[in-house]
Amino acid sequence: MTETNNLNSTIQNVSRRELRDLVRTQLQMLLEAGDLQGAKAILVPVQPADIAEAIEGLPEAMHALAFRLLSKDEAIEVYEYLDYSVQERLIEELKSQEVRDIVDQMSSDDRARLFDELPAKVVNRLLEQLSPAERQATAQLLGYEADTAGRIMTLELISLKENFTVSQALERIRNLANASEMIYYLYVMDAARRLTGIVSLRELVTSQPEQIIGEIMTRDVIFVYTDTDQEEVARLIQRYDFLAVPVVDREQRLVGIVTVDDVIDILQQETTEDIYALGGGVQSGGDNYFQMNLLEIARKRVVWLLVLLVTNTITGTIIKSQEDLLAKVVTLTAFIPLLTGTGGNVGAQSSTVVIRGMNTDEIRSLGALQVIGREAIAGALLGGMLGTIATVWAYFLQGRIEVAIAVGTSLVAISLLASISGSALPFLFRYLRLDPALMSAPFITTAVDVVGVLIYFNLARVILKL
């Protein structure tokens, strides 16, 4: 026990990352030694999110054992922080009653997200074990399309009537606070459950007890519909610094809320998807990439790599077709990697900033043509600077002014082309209702390589008069 007490005192003086590593290491040692009481004791001062990460870092065989060390209330809270793959594994290993206690007490939105990841057979079994009220709530959320406000919202909220007094509203909050995910915003509905206003907890506690809710509430409410895309919901909450946003159906009836913690999950998910896409189609479908099967990873990555492989052969074919030119001026070959590499980098930069601007709505006020025009000017400026340096460098290396001018001029043209294509193609993808992030850096790089080589050889023929 002395060792456990020393660990508990150390916990107060380390960073969060160090804490997670320390807890995971000590937890594994104690479980391997069979000291369950010691293992349980070290988890007492640790936050649920850190406990979840510590459990995820254990060998798979220890996940259920470590999870069973938690009390029922702790287990419910920790379970929601676990990776979906670990959640699914625990469902298979825990007893039926343990699973029912945990899943039934989960918030409706977290439960719906879990069910999205589970096999249909497992979902049906779990739905049968839920209480009637939770079963209905979960079925309602699963009835909405994926990646919409309806799918990610929570149904646990506190609603008020306009004719309530402040004292009645506060009493209602006391009665329902434990069953609600958000008590800082209270939503006002009419008899038909249509959303008519919103009042904050701050406004309630600073108002007189006999005041009517209809007198202090805000009637101009910002809301989203059940079919609003989850990225749009995230942008709305981020834009207005909300803690939550109400969700209504097409008849303006309040059906749920999306909270800021859900938005953080959405932003992480969408950012991860975009980064994987920008990496050349390396997408994990929401799974932890580093926990996926290697064969599955290879299958996902090989498709784009094959496309790029075929495209790169076009570059080789173009170079082969210029054998007569290269035979006369062999030094032209030395600058092909410089030109294609620079063009690919410029195009990747342009596509990255445009895709980022699309995701953050920073380019909402600009039209596509204005954005492309700006990037074209930037490309021309970059090309001018890089082209001048490349001309000087090529002349220093080869001593032929014609070759140096061909290299510098080509670099200007390739940089301009790369900037235009890198900024225009994401807009094209979005117009075609495809993910702009799929216009990834490797794809643009390869496309610019092909066209860049053509530009280079044709300019060289003109300048060298061959």
C-alpha positions in Angstrom: 0.0 0.0 0.0 2.9 2.3 0.6 3.8 2.1 -3.1 0.3 3.0 -4.0 0.2 6.0 -1.6 3.5 7.3 -3.1 1.9 7.1 -6.6 -1.1 9.0 -5.4 1.1 11.8 -4.1 3.1 11.8 -7.3 -0.1 12.2 -9.4 -0.5 15.8 -8.1 2.8 16.9 -9.4 3.0 15.6 -13.0 1.6 16.7 -16.4 -1.5 15.0 -17.9 0.6 13.0 -20.4 3.0 11.9 -17.7 0.1 11.0 -15.5 -1.5 8.8 -18.1 1.8 6.9 -18.7 2.4 6.6 -15.0 -1.1 5.2 -14.3 -1.0 2.8 -17.2 2.4 1.4 -16.2 1.6 1.0 -12.5 -1.9 -0.4 -13.3 -0.4 -3.0 -15.6 2.3 -4.0 -13.0 -0.3 -4.4 -10.2 -2.7 -6.4 -12.4 0.1 -8.7 -13.5 1.0 -9.1 -9.8 -2.6 -9.9 -8.9 -2.9 -6.9 -6.6 -6.4 -5.9 -7.5 -6.9 -3.7 -4.4 -3.7 -1.7 -5.2 -4.8 -1.4 -8.8 -8.2 -0.1 -7.7 -6.6 2.4 -5.3 -4.4 4.1 -7.8 -7.5 4.9 -10.0 -9.3 6.7 -7.2 -7.8 10.2 -7.8 -7.6 9.9 -11.6 -10.1 11.6 -14.0 -12.4 9.3 -16.0 -10.8 10.4 -19.4 -7.3 9.5 -18.1 -8.6 6.2 -16.7 -10.0 5.4 -20.1 -6.7 6.2 -21.8 -4.8 4.1 -19.3 -7.1 1.1 -19.9 -6.7 1.5 -23.7 -2.9 1.3 -23.2 -3.1 -2.1 -21.5 -2.9 -5.4 -23.3 -6.3 -6.5 -24.6 -6.5 -9.3 -22.1 -6.5 -6.8 -19.3 -9.2 -4.4 -20.5 -12.1 -6.2 -18.9 -10.2 -6.9 -15.7 -9.2 -3.2 -15.3 -12.7 -2.0 -16.2 -14.3 -4.2 -13.5 -12.2 -2.4 -10.8 -14.4 0.7 -11.3 -17.6 1.3 -9.4 -20.8 1.3 -11.4 -21.0 5.1 -11.6 -17.3 5.4 -12.6 -17.7 2.6 -15.1 -20.5 4.4 -16.9 -18.5 7.6 -17.1 -15.2 6.0 -18.1 -16.9 3.8 -20.8 -18.0 6.9 -22.8 -14.4 8.0 -23.1 -13.1 4.7 -24.4 -12.2 4.1 -28.1 -15.0 2.4 -30.0 -12.9 -0.7 -30.5 -12.4 -1.1 -26.8 -16.1 -0.5 -26.1 -17.0 -3.2 -28.5 -14.5 -5.6 -27.0 -15.9 -4.9 -23.5 -19.4 -5.6 -24.6 -18.3 -9.0 -25.7 -16.4 -9.8 -22.5 -18.6 -8.3 -19.8 -21.7 -10.0 -18.3 -25.0 -9.2 -19.8 -26.2 -7.3 -16.7 -23.0 -5.3 -16.6 -23.4 -4.3 -20.2 -27.1 -3.4 -19.6 -26.2 -1.2 -16.6 -23.6 0.7 -18.6 -25.4 1.1 -21.9 -28.7 2.0 -20.3 -27.1 4.8 -18.4 -25.1 6.3 -21.3 -26.3 9.6 -22.7 -28.5 9.0 -25.8 -26.1 10.6 -28.3 -23.1 8.7 -27.0 -25.1 5.5 -27.1 -26.2 6.2 -30.7 -22.6 6.8 -31.8 -21.6 3.5 -30.1 -24.4 1.6 -31.9 -23.2 3.1 -35.2 -19.9 1.3 -34.7 -21.3 -2.1 -33.6 -22.4 -5.0 -35.8 -26.2 -5.0 -36.3 -26.6 -8.3 -34.5 -25.0 -6.8 -31.3 -27.1 -3.6 -31.6 -30.3 -5.5 -31.8 -29.3 -7.5 -28.7 -28.5 -4.4 -26.7 -31.6 -2.6 -27.8 -33.7 -5.4 -26.3 -31.9 -5.0 -23.0 -32.5 -1.3 -22.7 -35.4 0.2 -20.7 -38.4 1.2 -22.9 -37.6 4.9 -22.6 -33.9 4.5 -23.5 -34.8 2.1 -26.3 -37.2 4.7 -27.8 -34.7 7.5 -27.5 -31.9 5.5 -29.1 -34.2 4.3 -32.0 -35.2 8.0 -32.6 -31.6 9.1 -33.0 -30.6 6.1 -35.1 -33.5 7.0 -37.4 -31.8 10.2 -38.6 -29.1 10.2 -41.3 -25.5 9.8 -40.3 -23.4 13.0 -39.8 -26.5 15.2 -39.2 -27.6 17.2 -36.1 -30.4 14.7 -35.5 -27.9 11.8 -35.2 -25.5 13.5 -32.8 -28.0 15.4 -30.6 -28.9 14.5 -27.1 -32.5 14.3 -26.0 -31.7 15.1 -22.3 -32.6 18.8 -22.0 -34.8 21.0 -19.7 -37.7 22.8 -21.4 -39.9 25.5 -19.9 -43.3 27.2 -20.6 -43.6 30.9 -21.2 -46.0 31.3 -18.3 -43.7 29.7 -15.8 -42.4 32.0 -13.0 -38.7 32.1 -12.3 -39.2 30.2 -9.1 -41.1 27.4 -10.9 -38.3 27.2 -13.5 -35.6 26.9 -10.8 -37.6 24.2 -9.1 -37.9 22.3 -12.4 -34.2 22.6 -12.9 -33.6 21.1 -9.4 -35.9 18.1 -10.3 -34.4 17.4 -13.7 -30.8 18.5 -13.4 -29.4 15.0 -12.9 -31.3 13.7 -16.0 -30.2 16.5 -18.2 -26.9 16.9 -20.0 -27.2 20.7 -20.1 -28.7 23.0 -17.5 -27.1 26.3 -18.5 -29.5 26.9 -21.3 -33.3 26.4 -20.8 -35.5 26.2 -23.9 -39.0 27.6 -23.9 -41.7 25.9 -25.9 -45.4 26.6 -26.6 -48.2 24.0 -26.3 -47.3 22.4 -29.6 -43.6 22.0 -28.5 -42.5 24.6 -30.9 -39.3 26.5 -29.8 -40.2 30.1 -28.9 -37.3 31.3 -26.8 -34.3 30.6 -24.7 -33.3 31.7 -21.2 -29.9 31.1 -19.5 -29.4 29.9 -16.0 -27.6 33.2 -15.3 -30.7 35.2 -16.3 -32.9 33.0 -14.0 -30.8 33.4 -10.9 -30.5 37.1 -11.4 -34.2 37.7 -11.9 -37.0 38.1 -9.4 -38.7 34.8 -8.3 -42.2 36.1 -9.4 -41.1 37.2 -12.9 -42.6 35.4 -15.9 -40.2 33.4 -18.2 -41.9 35.1 -21.2 -40.7 38.5 -20.0 -37.0 37.6 -19.6 -36.4 35.0 -22.3 -34.7 35.8 -25.7 -37.1 35.2 -28.6 -34.5 35.4 -31.4 -33.1 31.9 -31.1 -30.4 30.4 -33.3 -31.2 26.8 -34.0 -30.4 24.0 -36.5 -32.7 21.4 -38.1 -32.4 17.7 -37.6 -31.0 17.2 -41.1 -28.3 20.0 -40.8 -24.8 18.6 -41.5 -22.8 18.1 -38.4 -19.9 20.3 -39.7 -22.3 23.2 -40.1 -23.5 22.6 -36.5 -19.9 22.7 -35.3 -19.2 25.9 -37.2 -22.3 27.5 -35.7 -21.4 26.7 -32.1 -17.8 27.8 -32.8 -18.9 31.1 -34.4 -21.2 32.1 -31.6 -19.3 30.5 -28.6 -22.4 28.5 -27.6 -22.3 25.7 -25.1 -25.2 24.1 -26.9 -27.5 24.7 -29.9 -31.2 23.6 -30.1 -32.3 21.1 -32.8 -35.8 21.4 -34.3 -37.7 19.5 -36.9 -39.4 21.0 -39.9 -42.4 22.1 -37.8 -40.0 24.0 -35.5 -40.7 21.6 -32.7 -37.8 21.2 -30.3 -36.4 17.6 -30.4 -32.9 17.9 -28.8 -29.7 19.8 -28.4 -26.1 19.5 -29.6 -23.6 20.3 -26.9 -20.1 21.7 -27.2 -18.5 18.4 -26.2 -20.1 16.7 -29.1 -18.8 19.5 -31.4 -15.2 18.9 -30.2 -15.6 15.2 -31.2 -17.0 16.3 -34.6 -14.1 18.7 -35.2 -11.6 16.0 -34.3 -13.3 13.5 -36.5 -13.7 15.8 -39.5 -10.1 17.1 -39.2 -8.8 13.5 -39.0 -10.7 12.5 -42.1 -9.4 15.5 -44.0 -5.8 14.8 -42.9 -6.1 11.2 -44.0 -7.5 12.2 -47.3 -4.8 14.8 -47.8 -2.3 12.0 -47.2 -3.5 10.3 -50.3 -6.6 8.4 -49.4 -5.2 7.0 -46.1 -8.6 6.9 -44.4 -9.5 4.9 -41.3 -13.3 5.2 -41.4 -13.3 6.6 -37.8 -11.2 3.8 -36.3 -7.9 4.4 -34.6 -5.4 4.1 -37.4 -2.7 2.6 -35.3 -5.0 -0.1 -34.0 -6.2 -1.2 -37.4 -5.2 -4.5 -39.0 -2.1 -4.0 -41.3 -3.8 -5.8 -44.2 -6.8 -3.5 -43.9 -4.4 -0.5 -43.9 -2.6 -1.7 -46.9 -5.9 -2.3 -48.8 -7.0 1.3 -48.1 -3.7 2.9 -49.1 -2.9 0.8 -52.2 -5.8 2.1 -54.3 -4.5 5.7 -54.4 -0.9 4.6 -54.7 -1.9 2.5 -57.8 -3.6 5.6 -59.3 -0.5 7.7 -58.7 1.8 4.9 -60.0 -0.2 4.8 -63.3 -0.1 8.6 -63.5 3.6 8.7 -63.0 4.2 6.4 -65.9 2.7 9.1 -68.1 5.6 11.4 -66.9 8.0 8.7 -67.9 6.4 8.3 -71.3 6.7 12.1 -71.9 10.4 12.1 -71.0 11.0 9.1 -73.3 9.3 10.9 -76.2 11.8 13.8 -75.8 14.9 11.6 -76.4 16.0 13.6 -79.4 16.0 16.8 -77.4 17.7 15.2 -74.4 20.4 13.7 -76.6 21.3 17.1 -77.9 21.1 18.9 -74.5 21.7 16.3 -71.8 21.9 18.9 -69.1 18.1 19.5 -69.3 17.6 16.1 -67.5 19.3 17.4 -64.4 16.6 20.0 -63.7 13.5 17.8 -64.1 13.3 16.8 -60.4 13.8 20.5 -59.4 10.9 21.7 -61.6 8.4 18.9 -60.8 9.2 18.9 -57.1 8.7 22.7 -56.8 5.5 22.6 -58.8 4.1 19.9 -56.7 4.9 21.7 -53.5 3.3 25.0 -54.7 0.2 23.1 -55.8 0.0 21.3 -52.4 0.3 24.6 -50.6 -2.5 26.2 -52.6 -4.9 23.2 -52.2 -4.2 23.0 -48.4 -5.0 26.7 -47.7 -8.2 26.5 -49.9 -9.4 23.3 -48.3 -8.7 24.8 -44.9 -10.6 27.9 -45.8 -13.6 25.8 -47.0 -13.7 23.9 -43.7 -13.5 27.0 -41.6 -15.7 29.2 -43.8 -12.9 31.8 -44.0 -13.5 32.1 -47.8 -17.3 32.4 -47.5 -17.2 36.1 -48.4 -15.0 35.4 -51.4 -16.1 33.8 -54.6 -14.3 30.9 -56.2 -12.9 33.1 -59.0 -11.5 35.6 -56.4 -9.8 32.9 -54.4 -8.3 31.3 -57.6 -7.2 34.7 -58.8 -5.5 35.5 -55.5 -3.6 32.1 -55.6 -2.7 32.7 -59.3 -1.1 36.0 -58.3 0.7 34.4 -55.4 1.9 31.6 -57.8 3.2 34.2 -60.2 5.1 36.0 -57.5 6.5 32.7 -56.1 7.4 31.6 -59.6 9.2 34.9 -60.3 11.3 34.7 -57.1 12.0 31.0 -57.5 12.6 31.3 -61.2 15.2 34.1 -60.8 17.1 32.0 -58.2 16.8 28.9 -60.4 18.1 30.7 -63.5 21.2 31.9 -61.6 21.7 28.5 -60.1 21.3 26.7 -63.4 23.8 29.0 -65.1 26.3 28.5 -62.2 26.0 24.7 -62.5 25.9 24.3 -66.3 27.3 27.5 -67.8 24.7 27.7 -70.6 22.5 30.8 -70.5 19.9 29.2 -72.8 19.4 26.2 -70.5 19.3 28.5 -67.4 16.6 30.7 -69.0 14.6 27.6 -70.0 14.7 26.4 -66.4 13.8 29.7 -64.9 11.0 30.4 -67.3 9.6 26.9 -66.9 9.6 27.3 -63.1 7.5 30.5 -63.4 4.9 28.8 -65.7 4.8 25.7 -63.5 4.3 27.6 -60.3 1.5 29.6 -61.9 -0.2 26.4 -63.2 0.3 24.7 -59.8 -1.3 27.5 -57.9 -4.3 27.7 -60.2 -4.9 24.0 -60.3 -4.3 23.6 -56.5 -6.9 26.2 -55.7 -9.4 25.4 -58.5 -9.7 21.6 -58.1 -11.1 21.7 -54.5 -13.9 24.0 -55.8 -14.5 21.6 -58.6 -14.8 18.7 -56.2 -17.2 20.6 -54.0 -19.3 21.5 -57.0 -19.5 17.8 -57.9 -20.5 17.0 -54.2 -17.3 15.2 -53.5 -15.0 15.8 -50.5 -12.5 18.5 -51.5 -9.9 16.9 -49.3 -9.8 14.0 -51.7 -8.0 16.4 -54.0 -5.0 15.4 -52.0 -1.5 16.7 -52.2 -0.1 13.5 -53.9 -2.7 13.7 -56.6 -2.0 17.4 -57.4 1.7 16.8 -57.2 1.5 14.0 -59.8 -0.8 16.0 -62.1 1.5 19.0 -62.0 4.5 16.7 -62.7 2.9 15.5 -66.0 1.9 19.0 -67.2 5.1 20.6 -65.8 7.4 18.2 -67.8 5.4 19.1 -71.0 5.8 22.8 -70.3 9.6 22.4 -69.6 10.4 20.5 -72.8 8.3 22.7 -75.1 9.8 25.9 -73.6 13.3 24.4 -73.9 12.7 23.6 -77.6 11.6 27.2 -78.3 14.4 28.9 -76.3 17.1 26.5 -77.6 15.6 26.6 -81.1 15.7 22.8 -81.4 
